[in-house]
Amino acid sequence: MNKNFNKISKNVLDQVDSLIGDSGMSKEEFIKNLIMTYGINSEANNYAEHLKGYDAYCDSFIG
């Protein structure tokens, strides 16, 4: 993900990371399930490609 494009605050990202951890799913699986649950028609299968760097991106805040 592009850090310069991110408009989500660190606090919110931390909460999302906590929810993802509680779910027992990978970040990619969690986001894909949110997309399907809320009926967002945004080619959910392509999100895995966009989210490959999400782990490293989130880890940059922990660092």
N, CA, C and O atoms as a CHARMM CRD file, in Angstrom:
* protein
*
  252
    1    1 MET  N      0.83600  -1.18600   0.00000 PROA 1      0.00000
    2    1 MET  CA     0.00000   0.00000   0.00000 PROA 1      0.00000
    3    1 MET  C      0.87600   1.24300   0.00000 PROA 1      0.00000
    4    1 MET  O      2.00800   1.23300   0.48600 PROA 1      0.00000
    5    2 ASN  N      0.34200   2.27100  -0.53800 PROA 2      0.00000
    6    2 ASN  CA     1.07100   3.52500  -0.61200 PROA 2      0.00000
    7    2 ASN  C      0.82300   4.32800   0.66400 PROA 2      0.00000
    8    2 ASN  O     -0.29800   4.76600   0.92400 PROA 2      0.00000
    9    3 LYS  N      1.87200   4.51400   1.44900 PROA 3      0.00000
   10    3 LYS  CA     1.73300   5.24100   2.71800 PROA 3      0.00000
   11    3 LYS  C      1.23300   6.66300   2.51200 PROA 3      0.00000
   12    3 LYS  O      0.51100   7.19600   3.35400 PROA 3      0.00000
   13    4 ASN  N      1.61100   7.27700   1.40300 PROA 4      0.00000
   14    4 ASN  CA     1.21100   8.65700   1.14700 PROA 4      0.00000
   15    4 ASN  C     -0.27100   8.77100   0.80400 PROA 4      0.00000
   16    4 ASN  O     -0.85600   9.84700   0.93200 PROA 4      0.00000
   17    5 PHE  N     -0.87000   7.68700   0.37600 PROA 5      0.00000
   18    5 PHE  CA    -2.28400   7.69800   0.00500 PROA 5      0.00000
   19    5 PHE  C     -3.18500   7.40100   1.19700 PROA 5      0.00000
   20    5 PHE  O     -4.37600   7.71000   1.16800 PROA 5      0.00000
   21    6 ASN  N     -2.63300   6.81100   2.23000 PROA 6      0.00000
   22    6 ASN  CA    -3.42800   6.37400   3.37000 PROA 6      0.00000
   23    6 ASN  C     -4.08100   7.55100   4.08400 PROA 6      0.00000
   24    6 ASN  O     -3.40800   8.49600   4.49700 PROA 6      0.00000
   25    7 LYS  N     -5.39800   7.47800   4.22200 PROA 7      0.00000
   26    7 LYS  CA    -6.14500   8.52200   4.92300 PROA 7      0.00000
   27    7 LYS  C     -6.77700   7.96500   6.19000 PROA 7      0.00000
   28    7 LYS  O     -7.64300   8.60000   6.79100 PROA 7      0.00000
   29    8 ILE  N     -6.34400   6.78600   6.58800 PROA 8      0.00000
   30    8 ILE  CA    -6.85900   6.15600   7.80200 PROA 8      0.00000
   31    8 ILE  C     -5.85300   6.40700   8.91200 PROA 8      0.00000
   32    8 ILE  O     -4.66000   6.15300   8.74700 PROA 8      0.00000
   33    9 SER  N     -6.33300   6.90500  10.03800 PROA 9      0.00000
   34    9 SER  CA    -5.42700   7.23900  11.14100 PROA 9      0.00000
   35    9 SER  C     -4.77900   5.98400  11.72700 PROA 9      0.00000
   36    9 SER  O     -5.32200   4.88300  11.62500 PROA 9      0.00000
   37   10 LYS  N     -3.62300   6.16700  12.33400 PROA 10     0.00000
   38   10 LYS  CA    -2.89800   5.06200  12.95600 PROA 10     0.00000
   39   10 LYS  C     -3.76100   4.38500  14.01100 PROA 10     0.00000
   40   10 LYS  O     -3.73100   3.16200  14.14200 PROA 10     0.00000
   41   11 ASN  N     -4.52200   5.15700  14.75800 PROA 11     0.00000
   42   11 ASN  CA    -5.39500   4.60800  15.78900 PROA 11     0.00000
   43   11 ASN  C     -6.41300   3.62700  15.19300 PROA 11     0.00000
   44   11 ASN  O     -6.64300   2.55200  15.74600 PROA 11     0.00000
   45   12 VAL  N     -7.00900   4.00200  14.08000 PROA 12     0.00000
   46   12 VAL  CA    -7.98700   3.13600  13.42200 PROA 12     0.00000
   47   12 VAL  C     -7.29800   1.89300  12.87400 PROA 12     0.00000
   48   12 VAL  O     -7.82000   0.78600  13.01000 PROA 12     0.00000
   49   13 LEU  N     -6.13000   2.06300  12.25500 PROA 13     0.00000
   50   13 LEU  CA    -5.39300   0.90900  11.74300 PROA 13     0.00000
   51   13 LEU  C     -5.03400  -0.05700  12.86600 PROA 13     0.00000
   52   13 LEU  O     -5.10200  -1.27300  12.68700 PROA 13     0.00000
   53   14 ASP  N     -4.65300   0.47700  14.02000 PROA 14     0.00000
   54   14 ASP  CA    -4.34200  -0.37800  15.16900 PROA 14     0.00000
   55   14 ASP  C     -5.56500  -1.17800  15.60000 PROA 14     0.00000
   56   14 ASP  O     -5.45700  -2.35900  15.93100 PROA 14     0.00000
   57   15 GLN  N     -6.73000  -0.53300  15.59600 PROA 15     0.00000
   58   15 GLN  CA    -7.96600  -1.22800  15.96800 PROA 15     0.00000
   59   15 GLN  C     -8.30800  -2.31300  14.95700 PROA 15     0.00000
   60   15 GLN  O     -8.73600  -3.40500  15.33300 PROA 15     0.00000
   61   16 VAL  N     -8.12100  -2.01700  13.67900 PROA 16     0.00000
   62   16 VAL  CA    -8.38500  -3.00100  12.63400 PROA 16     0.00000
   63   16 VAL  C     -7.42600  -4.17700  12.77900 PROA 16     0.00000
   64   16 VAL  O     -7.84000  -5.33000  12.66000 PROA 16     0.00000
   65   17 ASP  N     -6.15400  -3.89800  13.03400 PROA 17     0.00000
   66   17 ASP  CA    -5.18400  -4.97700  13.23800 PROA 17     0.00000
   67   17 ASP  C     -5.59700  -5.86200  14.40100 PROA 17     0.00000
   68   17 ASP  O     -5.43600  -7.08100  14.34200 PROA 17     0.00000
   69   18 SER  N     -6.12700  -5.26100  15.45400 PROA 18     0.00000
   70   18 SER  CA    -6.59600  -6.02500  16.60600 PROA 18     0.00000
   71   18 SER  C     -7.78200  -6.90800  16.22200 PROA 18     0.00000
   72   18 SER  O     -7.84100  -8.07500  16.61100 PROA 18     0.00000
   73   19 LEU  N     -8.71800  -6.35900  15.46600 PROA 19     0.00000
   74   19 LEU  CA    -9.87000  -7.13800  15.00500 PROA 19     0.00000
   75   19 LEU  C     -9.43600  -8.29500  14.11300 PROA 19     0.00000
   76   19 LEU  O     -9.95600  -9.40600  14.22300 PROA 19     0.00000
   77   20 ILE  N     -8.48600  -8.02600  13.23400 PROA 20     0.00000
   78   20 ILE  CA    -7.98200  -9.07400  12.35200 PROA 20     0.00000
   79   20 ILE  C     -7.34700 -10.18100  13.18200 PROA 20     0.00000
   80   20 ILE  O     -7.57900 -11.36200  12.92300 PROA 20     0.00000
   81   21 GLY  N     -6.54700  -9.81000  14.17600 PROA 21     0.00000
   82   21 GLY  CA    -5.93400 -10.80300  15.05700 PROA 21     0.00000
   83   21 GLY  C     -6.97700 -11.62000  15.79200 PROA 21     0.00000
   84   21 GLY  O     -6.84400 -12.83900  15.90800 PROA 21     0.00000
   85   22 ASP  N     -8.01700 -10.96100  16.29100 PROA 22     0.00000
   86   22 ASP  CA    -9.08900 -11.65700  17.00500 PROA 22     0.00000
   87   22 ASP  C     -9.85700 -12.61100  16.10000 PROA 22     0.00000
   88   22 ASP  O    -10.38000 -13.62400  16.56300 PROA 22     0.00000
   89   23 SER  N     -9.92500 -12.29300  14.81600 PROA 23     0.00000
   90   23 SER  CA   -10.69300 -13.11800  13.88000 PROA 23     0.00000
   91   23 SER  C     -9.98900 -14.43400  13.55700 PROA 23     0.00000
   92   23 SER  O    -10.63400 -15.40800  13.16900 PROA 23     0.00000
   93   24 GLY  N     -8.67200 -14.46000  13.71700 PROA 24     0.00000
   94   24 GLY  CA    -7.91500 -15.66000  13.37400 PROA 24     0.00000
   95   24 GLY  C     -7.68000 -15.80700  11.87700 PROA 24     0.00000
   96   24 GLY  O     -7.17500 -16.83600  11.42800 PROA 24     0.00000
   97   25 MET  N     -8.04100 -14.79400  11.10300 PROA 25     0.00000
   98   25 MET  CA    -7.85500 -14.83300   9.65300 PROA 25     0.00000
   99   25 MET  C     -6.61500 -14.03700   9.26600 PROA 25     0.00000
  100   25 MET  O     -6.11900 -13.21100  10.03200 PROA 25     0.00000
  101   26 SER  N     -6.12900 -14.30400   8.06100 PROA 26     0.00000
  102   26 SER  CA    -5.07000 -13.45900   7.51600 PROA 26     0.00000
  103   26 SER  C     -5.69200 -12.10700   7.17800 PROA 26     0.00000
  104   26 SER  O     -6.91300 -11.98500   7.07500 PROA 26     0.00000
  105   27 LYS  N     -4.85100 -11.10200   7.00700 PROA 27     0.00000
  106   27 LYS  CA    -5.35900  -9.77100   6.66000 PROA 27     0.00000
  107   27 LYS  C     -6.09700  -9.80400   5.32900 PROA 27     0.00000
  108   27 LYS  O     -7.15000  -9.18400   5.17500 PROA 27     0.00000
  109   28 GLU  N     -5.53900 -10.53000   4.37600 PROA 28     0.00000
  110   28 GLU  CA    -6.16600 -10.62400   3.06600 PROA 28     0.00000
  111   28 GLU  C     -7.53700 -11.27500   3.16600 PROA 28     0.00000
  112   28 GLU  O     -8.50500 -10.79700   2.57300 PROA 28     0.00000
  113   29 GLU  N     -7.61800 -12.38700   3.93200 PROA 29     0.00000
  114   29 GLU  CA    -8.88300 -13.09900   4.09100 PROA 29     0.00000
  115   29 GLU  C     -9.91500 -12.22400   4.81100 PROA 29     0.00000
  116   29 GLU  O    -11.08800 -12.21000   4.43800 PROA 29     0.00000
  117   30 PHE  N     -9.47700 -11.50000   5.84100 PROA 30     0.00000
  118   30 PHE  CA   -10.36300 -10.62300   6.60400 PROA 30     0.00000
  119   30 PHE  C    -10.96800  -9.54600   5.70700 PROA 30     0.00000
  120   30 PHE  O    -12.18000  -9.33200   5.71400 PROA 30     0.00000
  121   31 ILE  N    -10.11600  -8.86800   4.93300 PROA 31     0.00000
  122   31 ILE  CA   -10.58500  -7.80000   4.04900 PROA 31     0.00000
  123   31 ILE  C    -11.50900  -8.36300   2.97800 PROA 31     0.00000
  124   31 ILE  O    -12.54200  -7.76900   2.66800 PROA 31     0.00000
  125   32 LYS  N    -11.13900  -9.50500   2.41500 PROA 32     0.00000
  126   32 LYS  CA   -11.97700 -10.12800   1.38800 PROA 32     0.00000
  127   32 LYS  C    -13.34900 -10.46700   1.96300 PROA 32     0.00000
  128   32 LYS  O    -14.36400 -10.27000   1.29500 PROA 32     0.00000
  129   33 ASN  N    -13.39000 -10.97600   3.19800 PROA 33     0.00000
  130   33 ASN  CA   -14.66400 -11.30200   3.83700 PROA 33     0.00000
  131   33 ASN  C    -15.48200 -10.05000   4.13000 PROA 33     0.00000
  132   33 ASN  O    -16.70600 -10.07800   4.00800 PROA 33     0.00000
  133   34 LEU  N    -14.83500  -8.95600   4.51100 PROA 34     0.00000
  134   34 LEU  CA   -15.56200  -7.69800   4.69900 PROA 34     0.00000
  135   34 LEU  C    -16.20600  -7.24600   3.39200 PROA 34     0.00000
  136   34 LEU  O    -17.36300  -6.82600   3.36900 PROA 34     0.00000
  137   35 ILE  N    -15.45100  -7.33600   2.32100 PROA 35     0.00000
  138   35 ILE  CA   -15.95400  -6.93300   1.01100 PROA 35     0.00000
  139   35 ILE  C    -17.18200  -7.75500   0.64500 PROA 35     0.00000
  140   35 ILE  O    -18.18100  -7.21200   0.17400 PROA 35     0.00000
  141   36 MET  N    -17.10500  -9.05600   0.86100 PROA 36     0.00000
  142   36 MET  CA   -18.23400  -9.92400   0.53000 PROA 36     0.00000
  143   36 MET  C    -19.40800  -9.68500   1.48100 PROA 36     0.00000
  144   36 MET  O    -20.56000  -9.68000   1.04700 PROA 36     0.00000
  145   37 THR  N    -19.13100  -9.48800   2.77000 PROA 37     0.00000
  146   37 THR  CA   -20.18700  -9.27800   3.76100 PROA 37     0.00000
  147   37 THR  C    -20.98300  -8.01600   3.48300 PROA 37     0.00000
  148   37 THR  O    -22.21000  -8.01200   3.59100 PROA 37     0.00000
  149   38 TYR  N    -20.28700  -6.94400   3.12300 PROA 38     0.00000
  150   38 TYR  CA   -20.95500  -5.67300   2.88500 PROA 38     0.00000
  151   38 TYR  C    -21.41000  -5.50200   1.43600 PROA 38     0.00000
  152   38 TYR  O    -21.95500  -4.46000   1.07100 PROA 38     0.00000
  153   39 GLY  N    -21.18800  -6.51800   0.62100 PROA 39     0.00000
  154   39 GLY  CA   -21.66900  -6.47800  -0.75100 PROA 39     0.00000
  155   39 GLY  C    -20.98800  -5.44200  -1.61400 PROA 39     0.00000
  156   39 GLY  O    -21.60300  -4.88500  -2.52300 PROA 39     0.00000
  157   40 ILE  N    -19.73400  -5.18200  -1.34100 PROA 40     0.00000
  158   40 ILE  CA   -18.97800  -4.22300  -2.14300 PROA 40     0.00000
  159   40 ILE  C    -18.52800  -4.94000  -3.40700 PROA 40     0.00000
  160   40 ILE  O    -17.75700  -5.89800  -3.34100 PROA 40     0.00000
  161   41 ASN  N    -18.99700  -4.48900  -4.53200 PROA 41     0.00000
  162   41 ASN  CA   -18.67300  -5.12900  -5.79900 PROA 41     0.00000
  163   41 ASN  C    -17.44800  -4.44800  -6.39000 PROA 41     0.00000
  164   41 ASN  O    -17.55900  -3.59900  -7.27500 PROA 41     0.00000
  165   42 SER  N    -16.28400  -4.83100  -5.89200 PROA 42     0.00000
  166   42 SER  CA   -15.04300  -4.19200  -6.32300 PROA 42     0.00000
  167   42 SER  C    -13.99800  -5.22000  -6.73200 PROA 42     0.00000
  168   42 SER  O    -12.81200  -5.06000  -6.44500 PROA 42     0.00000
  169   43 GLU  N    -14.43900  -6.26500  -7.39700 PROA 43     0.00000
  170   43 GLU  CA   -13.52300  -7.31200  -7.82600 PROA 43     0.00000
  171   43 GLU  C    -12.68700  -7.79900  -6.65300 PROA 43     0.00000
  172   43 GLU  O    -11.46500  -7.65100  -6.65100 PROA 43     0.00000
  173   44 ALA  N    -13.33800  -8.37500  -5.66500 PROA 44     0.00000
  174   44 ALA  CA   -12.69000  -8.79400  -4.42500 PROA 44     0.00000
  175   44 ALA  C    -11.49300  -9.69800  -4.66600 PROA 44     0.00000
  176   44 ALA  O    -10.53700  -9.67600  -3.89100 PROA 44     0.00000
  177   45 ASN  N    -11.53100 -10.48300  -5.71700 PROA 45     0.00000
  178   45 ASN  CA   -10.41200 -11.39000  -5.96700 PROA 45     0.00000
  179   45 ASN  C     -9.12200 -10.64300  -6.27400 PROA 45     0.00000
  180   45 ASN  O     -8.03700 -11.17400  -6.04000 PROA 45     0.00000
  181   46 ASN  N     -9.21500  -9.42900  -6.79100 PROA 46     0.00000
  182   46 ASN  CA    -8.01800  -8.65200  -7.10200 PROA 46     0.00000
  183   46 ASN  C     -7.42600  -7.98900  -5.86900 PROA 46     0.00000
  184   46 ASN  O     -6.28500  -7.52800  -5.91600 PROA 46     0.00000
  185   47 TYR  N     -8.17100  -7.92600  -4.76100 PROA 47     0.00000
  186   47 TYR  CA    -7.67700  -7.26600  -3.56400 PROA 47     0.00000
  187   47 TYR  C     -6.47900  -7.98500  -2.96200 PROA 47     0.00000
  188   47 TYR  O     -5.62300  -7.34700  -2.35000 PROA 47     0.00000
  189   48 ALA  N     -6.40300  -9.29100  -3.12400 PROA 48     0.00000
  190   48 ALA  CA    -5.25700 -10.02800  -2.58900 PROA 48     0.00000
  191   48 ALA  C     -3.95800  -9.47000  -3.15900 PROA 48     0.00000
  192   48 ALA  O     -2.96500  -9.35000  -2.44100 PROA 48     0.00000
  193   49 GLU  N     -3.96100  -9.13200  -4.43200 PROA 49     0.00000
  194   49 GLU  CA    -2.76800  -8.55900  -5.05300 PROA 49     0.00000
  195   49 GLU  C     -2.42500  -7.21000  -4.43300 PROA 49     0.00000
  196   49 GLU  O     -1.25600  -6.92200  -4.17500 PROA 49     0.00000
  197   50 HSD  N     -3.42500  -6.39500  -4.19900 PROA 50     0.00000
  198   50 HSD  CA    -3.19800  -5.06700  -3.63400 PROA 50     0.00000
  199   50 HSD  C     -2.75900  -5.12800  -2.17700 PROA 50     0.00000
  200   50 HSD  O     -2.08700  -4.22100  -1.68500 PROA 50     0.00000
  201   51 LEU  N     -3.13800  -6.19800  -1.49300 PROA 51     0.00000
  202   51 LEU  CA    -2.87100  -6.28600  -0.06200 PROA 51     0.00000
  203   51 LEU  C     -1.60700  -7.06400   0.27800 PROA 51     0.00000
  204   51 LEU  O     -1.29600  -7.23600   1.45700 PROA 51     0.00000
  205   52 LYS  N     -0.87700  -7.53500  -0.71600 PROA 52     0.00000
  206   52 LYS  CA     0.32600  -8.32200  -0.43600 PROA 52     0.00000
  207   52 LYS  C      1.30900  -7.56900   0.44500 PROA 52     0.00000
  208   52 LYS  O      1.97500  -8.18200   1.27900 PROA 52     0.00000
  209   53 GLY  N      1.41700  -6.26900   0.28300 PROA 53     0.00000
  210   53 GLY  CA     2.35000  -5.48500   1.07700 PROA 53     0.00000
  211   53 GLY  C      1.75600  -4.95800   2.36800 PROA 53     0.00000
  212   53 GLY  O      2.41500  -4.20200   3.08100 PROA 53     0.00000
  213   54 TYR  N      0.51900  -5.34100   2.68800 PROA 54     0.00000
  214   54 TYR  CA    -0.15800  -4.78300   3.86400 PROA 54     0.00000
  215   54 TYR  C      0.54200  -5.15200   5.16400 PROA 54     0.00000
  216   54 TYR  O      0.63200  -4.32700   6.07300 PROA 54     0.00000
  217   55 ASP  N      1.03700  -6.38200   5.26400 PROA 55     0.00000
  218   55 ASP  CA     1.74100  -6.79500   6.48400 PROA 55     0.00000
  219   55 ASP  C      2.93100  -5.89500   6.75900 PROA 55     0.00000
  220   55 ASP  O      3.09700  -5.39700   7.87300 PROA 55     0.00000
  221   56 ALA  N      3.75900  -5.68600   5.74700 PROA 56     0.00000
  222   56 ALA  CA     4.94100  -4.83700   5.91700 PROA 56     0.00000
  223   56 ALA  C      4.52400  -3.40400   6.22300 PROA 56     0.00000
  224   56 ALA  O      5.15900  -2.72300   7.02800 PROA 56     0.00000
  225   57 TYR  N      3.45900  -2.95200   5.57900 PROA 57     0.00000
  226   57 TYR  CA     2.95800  -1.59900   5.80800 PROA 57     0.00000
  227   57 TYR  C      2.52900  -1.42400   7.25900 PROA 57     0.00000
  228   57 TYR  O      2.90400  -0.44100   7.90000 PROA 57     0.00000
  229   58 CYS  N      1.74900  -2.36400   7.78400 PROA 58     0.00000
  230   58 CYS  CA     1.29200  -2.27100   9.17600 PROA 58     0.00000
  231   58 CYS  C      2.45900  -2.41200  10.14800 PROA 58     0.00000
  232   58 CYS  O      2.51100  -1.73600  11.17500 PROA 58     0.00000
  233   59 ASP  N      3.38600  -3.29000   9.81200 PROA 59     0.00000
  234   59 ASP  CA     4.54700  -3.48000  10.67900 PROA 59     0.00000
  235   59 ASP  C      5.38600  -2.21300  10.77000 PROA 59     0.00000
  236   59 ASP  O      6.09800  -2.02000  11.75500 PROA 59     0.00000
  237   60 SER  N      5.31800  -1.35200   9.76900 PROA 60     0.00000
  238   60 SER  CA     6.10300  -0.11700   9.80000 PROA 60     0.00000
  239   60 SER  C      5.63700   0.80900  10.92600 PROA 60     0.00000
  240   60 SER  O      6.40500   1.65600  11.38200 PROA 60     0.00000
  241   61 PHE  N      4.39500   0.66100  11.37600 PROA 61     0.00000
  242   61 PHE  CA     3.90200   1.47200  12.48300 PROA 61     0.00000
  243   61 PHE  C      4.36400   0.92800  13.83000 PROA 61     0.00000
  244   61 PHE  O      4.48500   1.67500  14.80100 PROA 61     0.00000
  245   62 ILE  N      4.62000  -0.36600  13.88100 PROA 62     0.00000
  246   62 ILE  CA     4.98600  -1.01900  15.13800 PROA 62     0.00000
  247   62 ILE  C      6.45100  -0.79200  15.44900 PROA 62     0.00000
  248   62 ILE  O      6.82500  -0.52800  16.59200 PROA 62     0.00000
  249   63 GLY  N      7.26300  -0.89600  14.43400 PROA 63     0.00000
  250   63 GLY  CA     8.61400  -0.81300  14.39300 PROA 63     0.00000
  251   63 GLY  C      9.64700  -0.54100  15.24900 PROA 63     0.00000
  252   63 GLY  O     10.80800  -0.55800  14.84100 PROA 63     0.00000
